[in-house]
Amino acid sequence: MDDGARPDGDAAELDLVEADLAAVDAALERLDAGTYGRCEACGEPIAEERLAVSPTTPFCDRHAPAAPPPGTSGAGGGPDGTPGAPG
């Protein structure tokens, strides 16, 4: 019988999937608002290369949060702090 309990790895994976979904939802909201592809900090365009690597990023290279130190697990996954974004 399934009691709803999940091993820690499953819970962590679920958290990452939910964070990815939230980032996609936020990007879709920016698309609807006409602000997708513009940095939320300065309003300048985000480089196409950056969007190709991390399509949900809300920041340009200049305003992206710093990447976590090597060997640590950050909240995101990408140098911009976007959850689950490829680095």
matplotlib code that plots the C-alpha trace (Angstrom):
import matplotlib.pyplot as plt

x = [0.0, 1.3, 1.4, 2.5, 6.0, 8.8, 12.5, 14.5, 15.8, 12.3, 11.3, 14.4, 13.7, 10.1, 11.3, 13.5, 10.7, 8.3, 11.0, 11.5, 7.7, 7.6, 10.4, 8.5, 5.3, 7.2, 8.7, 5.3, 4.0, 6.8, 6.0, 2.3, 3.4, 5.7, 8.8, 10.3, 13.9, 14.4, 16.4, 14.2, 16.9, 17.9, 15.4, 18.1, 17.7, 19.0, 21.5, 20.0, 22.9, 21.9, 18.3, 19.2, 21.0, 18.6, 15.2, 13.6, 16.2, 14.9, 18.4, 21.1, 24.7, 25.5, 22.6, 22.6, 23.2, 26.6, 26.9, 27.3, 30.9, 32.1, 31.2, 28.1, 24.5, 22.9, 19.1, 19.1, 21.3, 22.4, 24.6, 21.6, 20.0, 17.1, 15.9, 17.0, 18.6, 21.5, 24.7]
y = [0.0, 3.5, 5.8, 8.8, 8.9, 9.4, 8.7, 11.9, 11.7, 11.7, 14.7, 16.6, 15.7, 16.8, 20.2, 20.7, 19.8, 22.3, 25.0, 24.4, 24.6, 27.9, 29.3, 28.3, 29.9, 33.1, 33.1, 32.6, 35.5, 37.7, 36.6, 37.5, 40.9, 41.6, 41.6, 38.2, 38.5, 41.8, 41.9, 42.4, 44.5, 46.9, 46.4, 45.7, 42.8, 39.4, 37.9, 35.3, 33.0, 33.3, 32.6, 29.6, 28.1, 29.2, 30.2, 31.0, 33.4, 36.8, 38.4, 39.5, 38.4, 41.5, 41.1, 37.3, 36.1, 34.6, 30.8, 28.8, 27.8, 24.6, 21.4, 22.9, 22.6, 25.9, 26.6, 26.8, 25.0, 27.8, 30.8, 33.0, 31.4, 30.2, 26.9, 23.9, 26.0, 24.5, 26.1]
z = [0.0, -0.9, 2.1, -0.1, 1.4, -1.0, -0.7, -0.3, -3.9, -5.3, -3.2, -4.3, -7.9, -7.5, -6.1, -9.2, -11.5, -9.7, -9.9, -13.6, -14.1, -12.2, -14.4, -17.5, -16.2, -15.4, -18.9, -20.5, -18.4, -19.7, -23.3, -22.8, -21.4, -24.2, -22.0, -22.8, -23.9, -21.9, -18.7, -15.7, -14.0, -16.8, -19.6, -22.2, -24.6, -23.4, -25.9, -28.2, -27.2, -23.6, -24.3, -26.4, -23.4, -20.8, -22.3, -19.0, -17.8, -16.8, -16.7, -19.1, -18.5, -16.6, -14.1, -13.7, -10.2, -9.6, -10.1, -6.9, -6.1, -7.9, -6.0, -4.4, -5.4, -6.0, -5.9, -9.6, -11.9, -14.2, -13.7, -13.8, -10.8, -12.9, -11.4, -13.4, -16.2, -17.9, -17.2]

ax = plt.figure().add_subplot(projection="3d")
ax.plot(x, y, z, "-o")
ax.set_aspect("equal")
plt.show()
